[in-house]
Amino acid sequence: MRGIGIARAAPAMLAVSLCVSGIGAMAQTPSGPAVKIGVIVDRSGVVVSNSKGQQDGLAAAAAALNKGDMLWAKPPATSGKPGILGRPIEFMYEDSQSDPNRALSGARRLASNGADAIIITTVSPDMMQARLVCEEAKIICIGPSVAGIAIVRPPNNAYAFTLAPPFDIQGQELVASLKAAGYDNLAIVRDESGASKAQADVFKAVFAKANINVVAEETVPAGAREISGQLLRVRNAAPKAILNLVNPPVDGALFMRSYETSRIGAPLFAMGGLISQTETWALAGPAIDGTIAVDYAIPENSELKGFADLFRSMHGKDRPVLSTNIMPASSLLLLKRAMEDAGEPRGEKVKAAMEKITRFPAGFGQPGYTLNYSPEDHNGATNASIVVIEFAGQRPAKLFKYQPGK
Amino acid sequence: MTELTVIWEGLISGALYGLLGLAYLVILQATRTYNFSIGAFASFSAVAFAAWSGELALGAAIGLAVLSALALALITDVAITRPIAARETGGHLGVVLGLVATLFVITQLTQQLFGSRTWIGTPLLPGSLEIFGTIVSAHSIATLLCAFVMCGAMQLWQAHGRRGRLLAAVGDNWEAAVLLALPVGGIRAFAVGLGGAICGVVGVLQAGGGPVSFHGSFGLALVGFLALVIGGAQSSWGPLAGGTIIGLTETLGARIIGASAREYILLVVILLVFRLRPQGIFAKEIRE
């Protein structure tokens, strides 16, 4: 009797198990019209390497989400539905060449082509322009790595959100790192761009408040063949440390290589710009080792192993996983959360939902760091977003002895 | 690093600028046109050499880079300069605009072929020396020697070589050369190719000495032109003299005042030259 019962039940059990597994498979596969995410990129300007890294991070994050993997934002931080709103994620790209005018026209094209949100992977001036379009179209603009605080301040900031800490917070942690290393004066070497000058000006104000003396400030002209004059002026100022704010890879490599032969000897400090310009690491050679950089990601963070494995399977097994890859992934997770809380991909409800996000796992920063937004604060970053790392073997390799909050 | 480093680097920059000015001069003599695409020829050669020197033997990479620049120069002359000049009834504005547009096109071509990344080429000679506490790379010594040898060879060639004297004659008085049935077309092609090859050499020397990218065209076009204008167009040494003045002005200006004042100092020097010696340093004395 039992055998006959099992024999009769087996087909039903098989059918049920097939249905359950089918339903499970369907639940992990997004369906319906895609949620379109516009991406402003730089394919030939000054932040090509940084932008490419961010695009690679976005691609990996979208692949994970489309398979139902919520990465470091497992429920209840996100809904657990695949894709966004159960729909697949699709990217549309516009190349701004880090030119704000092109960023504006690119954002307009993305909006008119149906983008539900725009992610800016270039520079702060681009986002300052693109946010105008986002406010008109009532879609979220999010900048994973831009640090200009003016982006999230009125006017026209209603739909603009950022993740990276503003320059003054970065400056505070740079000061703390310098003091931890015992340095009370430094020289600044920067490139000629407005962004680099703005960054240097903010840092100088922070240094002045902290009684850190800037003994020299020199520039590396765009496309310069040599910088011997500038390095001699730096050497004669006898700085205890040098802050490297030279971002374009060709100029950054020139600075590093010239610095090594100059035998000045003062240790180099840098910001996230050096981390994002991976081209510069190889071009700089051993000169980059020992550089202390204020960045946002713990090197080879074991908590992000799943993301790192997926990222490397898509983009190369030897690729380091950097903050430029992780922060755009966080942006996509934030958009998912806001759109799903709102129940739709665009409009005022999404903005309101973004402004209510608190304690959202960032994936970057110090262990346990979370992002918190409000109607008054569209940046969400604190000092704990920063990780101070040291280069070794021509890549970010280890944590510096000083870390925020420790 | 010592104060001598600044002077040495100024001389090396001057050598490169001077060779670019020499390329301008050679093409100017044959075509009566300032070919602003020269910056793009040199930049293409620099990036190409840097890319290929990692894959090919050094000699092959040098040869291909120089030939590339030569080919670009000839193609530009045949496809852009000659057709536009044939249609112009007065002045050279159309040709100049066409060449500036060509500079943009070749810059984009460089990016398409080699990407946006930064490259570093193989130095022509490895190693370095220490002279009075100053580190001097063997490649930079080679750069300086190349510049002197090429300018000197050009001067001798135009004074004593058959084709060189022909080029000098065409450059002095193109109309008379045509009336005398001199092979103006043939010498033009030869000179344009030679100018392109000089740009190719500049690219190789530049890439072997430091990072290069496709962005470099415009800067090279400008400094080469200034080197010719300051140095004068009446001698092959003129561009080298002009380039040296520019190179030393850049490095000494950055040393004494700072890099941010570089362009202002250069502007003052250019204005002084125009005021005191508008025909350039090397200019023919004409008896009245």
Interface residues (C-beta under 8 A of the other chain):
Chain A: R43 S44 V48 S49 E218 T219 V220 P221 A222 G223 A224 R225 E226 I227 S228 G229 Q230 L231 L232 R233 R235 P249 V250 D251 A253 L254 R257 T261 S262 R263 I264 E279 T280 L283
Chain B: M1 E3 T5 V6 W8 E9 I12 S13 L16 Q111 S116 R117 T118 I120 I135 Q206 G209 G210 P211 V212 S213 H215 G216 G219 T251 L252 G253 A254 R255 I256 G258 A259 S260 R262
